Amino acid sequence: MNSTKARTPAAASRPPTETFVVSGTVLLGDGASFVADGQGGCAGTGDHADVKEGAPVVIFAGLGFAGARLTDPRVLADGGCQFRFSVSGVPARQDSYLLMVADRDSRKYFEQELKSPLLALRVD
């Protein structure tokens, strides 16, 4: 007796998608654009009320995106208000990226700019 097994074509193996982490700060530099909480923290006010702890940070890349939230609001010695963010899982090797903070218009960046250890975004 000769048994034959049905063969299935080998699944095409895709290389894992390379990703990177984008970390940086968001700065409200005008004293009229934020309010201090009296404990060293701050939040946007008026036209900048959407820039606050927990506000979304989204990076669009090709057909995908990655996101995180603003954290660690701090009033700076120079009178500004700074937030931190760290977005993991950003797809590598895209032509360009759009980065959006809170409900602000997105800004275009290139991969090398996003990988900068001193990425700082000023919100006007």
N, C-alpha and C positions, 0 to 999 in steps of 0.2 A: 504494500500500500504506500503510495507516494502522496505525502501531504504537502500542500503548498500554502504558504502564508502570504497574505496580502501585504504588500510593501507600501509603506507610506513615504512620500518624498520627505527628505530631511528638511526640517524647518530652516528657513534662511536665518542665519544668526546675525543679529544686528549688534554692532559694537555698542557698548554702554555709552550713553550720552554724557559727555563731559560737562561738568557744571563748576561754578565757582561761587564764592561768597562776596557780597558787596557790603562793606561796613563803612559808616561815615556819620556825619553830624548834619543837622539842620539848624540854621541860625536865624532867629528873629533879631535883627540888629538895632531896630528903632524902638526906643523906650515907649513910644505910643502904640506899638504893635503887640505888646504883651503886658500881662499883669503878673507881678510876683505874688507867691502865696504866703510869704512871711516865714517860710521854713526852708528857703533856699531854692525852691522850685518855681515854676512859671508855666503860663499857658497863653496862647495867642488870644487877642481880644479884637473887637471891631471887625474889620475886614479880614483879620487873621484868626478869627475864633475857631476855625477848623484845624489849626495847627496846635495840637495838644497831645498829651500823653495818650497813647492808644490809637492815634490817627494812623490810617494805613499808609504804607510805602509800597508801591507796586512797580516792578520792572517788567516791561513788555519786551520780549525778544522773539522775533520771527513769529511763529504761530503759538508760542507759549508765553508764560509769565511766571513770576515768583513774587511773593509778598511777605511783608512783616509789618511791624507796628513801631511807632515812635515810642521811645522809652527814656527814662532818666532825665526829666526836665531839670535844668539848672540855670540859675541866674549867674552870669559871668561877671568877673571883676570889672570888665570894660562896659558893663551895662547892657549886654545882650542876653538873650534867652536861647539856650542850646538844648537840643534833643539828640539822642543817639538812635541808630538803627543798624540792623544786621540782617541782610536778606540772603538766605542760603538757597541753593538749587537753581541759580541763574544759569541758563544754557550758554555754553561757551561758543565761540567762533561764529557769532552772528555779525551781519553787516553793521548794524547799529542797534541801540537800545533806547527805549523811552522810559524815563523814570518819572513817576508821579508821586507827590507827597500830599496827603490829605485830599482836598478837593481842588488843588492847584492845577494849572496847565502842566502837561508833561514837558520834559526837556529831553533833548536828544544827546546821547553820549556814545562813545566808542568803548570797546572792551578795556583798553589800556587805561582810560580815564576812570572807569569803574573799579579797576583793580588798584588804583592809587591808594597808598596807606593813609593819605590825608584828604580823602574825599569830603569836602565840606560844601553844603548847598545853602545859599542865602535865599531866604524867602522874602520877596519884596511885596 
